[in-house]
Amino acid sequence: MILKRTVFLSILAAMMALLLAGCETTPEEGEDGLVDGEMIVIPARDMEPVAEFVQRTKRLLIGEYVLVELSAQFYEGQLGIARDQEYVKRTTKTLDDGTIVISLKRVDTAQETNFDPDRLPRIYFGKGLEARAINEIRVKIKRRVVKDRPIFLKMKAVGPSQDSKLWVAGRLQTEKPNITIESSLLWSESFEHYKHKSAIY
């Protein structure tokens, strides 16, 4: 009886070990150094500056075209898209590497100047960062990321025939052909945690 109970417990322990191994969520890094489709655990304190930069400071970027690349981790859940179907056409496709490409293209041809901002393609992150485009916004949501830079956003307004504009807290700050906003969470070996870096140029 004792022997049977011991064998049963041994089998049960082995099954539990296999089950736990199957539930392991540590992301595997490929030969190219990229992590495929997995979320990387980041302490809340390291994420705070990212949220501060993107969500709490009101920035509005406007250009003829706005090109956006961002990590699926954090940003996919924060991304808001607003459009009137009568004026803006949305298309979505998925690339072979898992990247999702969203296009918001203005199809309203009634206005050639003095555009109604409510008729433009628009994306936003909470009440902070927002972008609108006269012609098109293209967003690439990247699922494959580098472990040393798991969270990132790059937003570029391009104005082939007129200047792009950046408003901060309701005031026009910059007006030039191309404006770029970047935000990245980078691993710091010296501090042994992630550090936020951002730039507007």
C-alpha positions in Angstrom: 0.0 0.0 0.0 2.8 2.4 0.9 4.7 1.5 -2.2 1.6 2.1 -4.4 1.1 5.5 -2.7 4.8 6.4 -3.3 4.6 5.5 -7.0 1.4 7.5 -7.3 3.0 10.6 -5.7 6.0 10.2 -8.0 3.9 10.1 -11.1 1.8 13.1 -9.9 5.0 15.1 -9.2 6.3 14.3 -12.7 3.0 15.3 -14.3 3.1 18.6 -12.4 6.7 19.3 -13.5 5.7 18.7 -17.2 2.6 21.0 -16.8 4.7 23.8 -15.3 7.3 23.4 -18.1 4.5 23.8 -20.6 3.3 27.0 -19.0 6.7 28.6 -19.0 6.3 32.1 -20.5 10.0 33.2 -20.8 10.4 34.5 -24.3 12.8 32.7 -26.6 15.3 34.8 -28.5 15.8 33.8 -32.2 19.0 33.8 -34.1 18.4 37.4 -35.2 18.2 38.5 -31.5 14.5 39.2 -31.7 11.8 38.0 -29.4 8.8 36.7 -31.4 5.3 37.6 -30.1 6.0 37.4 -26.4 5.6 40.1 -23.7 8.7 40.9 -21.8 8.3 41.5 -18.1 9.1 45.1 -17.2 8.8 46.6 -13.7 6.1 49.2 -13.2 8.6 51.8 -12.1 10.4 51.5 -15.5 7.1 51.9 -17.4 6.1 55.1 -15.6 8.2 57.5 -17.8 6.8 55.9 -21.0 3.2 56.5 -19.8 4.2 60.0 -18.7 5.6 60.9 -22.1 2.9 59.4 -24.2 -0.3 59.8 -22.2 0.0 62.8 -19.9 1.6 65.6 -22.0 -0.8 66.9 -24.7 1.0 66.8 -28.1 -0.7 67.1 -31.4 1.3 66.2 -34.6 -0.1 67.1 -38.0 1.4 66.4 -41.4 0.3 65.5 -44.9 1.4 62.0 -44.1 2.1 60.5 -40.7 4.2 57.3 -40.5 4.2 55.4 -37.2 6.1 52.3 -36.0 5.5 51.0 -32.5 5.9 47.9 -30.3 2.8 45.7 -29.8 3.7 45.5 -26.1 2.2 48.5 -24.3 1.3 50.6 -27.4 -1.2 48.2 -29.1 -3.4 48.4 -26.0 -3.0 52.2 -25.7 -3.6 53.0 -29.4 -6.9 54.7 -30.2 -8.2 55.2 -33.7 -10.9 57.7 -34.6 -12.4 58.2 -38.0 -15.6 59.0 -39.8 -16.2 56.2 -42.4 -17.6 58.8 -44.8 -14.3 60.6 -44.9 -11.6 58.1 -43.9 -11.0 54.6 -45.3 -9.3 52.1 -43.0 -7.4 49.0 -44.3 -5.5 46.4 -42.2 -3.1 43.7 -43.2 -0.7 41.4 -41.4 2.8 40.8 -42.8 4.7 37.5 -42.7 6.7 38.5 -39.6 3.4 39.3 -37.7 3.6 43.0 -38.1 0.2 44.6 -38.4 -0.1 47.5 -40.9 -3.0 49.9 -40.4 -3.7 52.5 -43.1 -6.1 55.4 -42.5 -6.6 57.3 -45.8 -8.6 60.4 -46.3 -11.2 59.9 -49.1 -13.0 63.2 -48.6 -12.3 65.3 -51.7 -14.7 68.1 -50.9 -12.1 70.1 -49.0 -8.7 71.1 -50.5 -7.8 73.8 -48.0 -8.9 74.7 -44.4 -9.5 71.0 -43.6 -12.1 70.1 -40.9 -9.9 68.3 -38.3 -12.8 66.0 -37.5 -12.7 64.6 -41.1 -9.0 63.8 -41.0 -7.4 60.4 -40.2 -6.6 60.4 -36.4 -4.8 58.3 -33.9 -4.2 59.0 -30.2 -2.9 57.6 -26.9 -5.1 58.6 -24.0 -5.3 62.3 -23.6 -1.7 62.8 -24.5 0.0 62.1 -27.9 -2.2 62.5 -30.9 -1.6 62.6 -34.7 -3.7 63.7 -37.6 -2.9 63.5 -41.3 -4.2 65.5 -44.3 -3.8 62.5 -46.5 -2.8 59.3 -44.7 -1.7 57.8 -41.4 0.2 54.4 -41.7 0.8 52.5 -38.4 3.1 49.5 -38.2 2.6 47.4 -35.0 5.7 45.3 -34.5 5.3 42.0 -32.7 9.0 41.0 -33.0 11.2 43.1 -30.7 14.7 43.3 -29.3 14.9 42.4 -25.7 17.1 45.4 -24.9 14.5 47.7 -26.5 11.1 46.0 -26.0 9.0 49.2 -25.9 9.3 51.8 -28.7 7.4 54.3 -30.7 8.5 56.4 -33.7 6.0 58.9 -35.3 7.1 61.0 -38.3 5.0 63.7 -40.0 6.0 64.3 -43.6 4.9 67.3 -45.6 6.0 67.1 -49.2 4.1 70.3 -50.2 3.4 72.0 -46.8 5.0 72.1 -43.4 4.2 69.6 -40.6 3.2 71.1 -37.3 3.6 70.1 -33.6 1.4 71.6 -30.9 2.3 71.1 -27.2 -0.3 71.9 -24.6 -2.3 73.8 -27.2 0.6 76.0 -28.5 2.3 75.7 -31.8 5.9 74.7 -31.0 7.4 73.5 -34.3 6.6 74.0 -38.0 8.8 72.5 -40.6 8.7 69.9 -43.5 9.3 66.8 -41.3 8.9 66.3 -37.6 9.7 63.1 -35.7 8.7 62.0 -32.2 10.5 59.0 -30.6 10.2 57.2 -27.4 12.1 54.0 -26.4 12.6 51.9 -23.3 16.2 50.7 -23.3 18.0 48.2 -21.0 20.8 49.9 -19.0 23.6 47.6 -17.9 25.0 50.1 -15.5 21.6 50.8 -13.8 20.4 47.2 -14.3 16.9 48.2 -15.3 15.1 49.8 -18.2 15.5 53.6 -18.9 13.3 55.8 -21.0 14.7 57.9 -23.8 12.7 60.3 -26.0 13.4 62.9 -28.6 11.5 65.3 -30.8 13.3 66.7 -33.9 
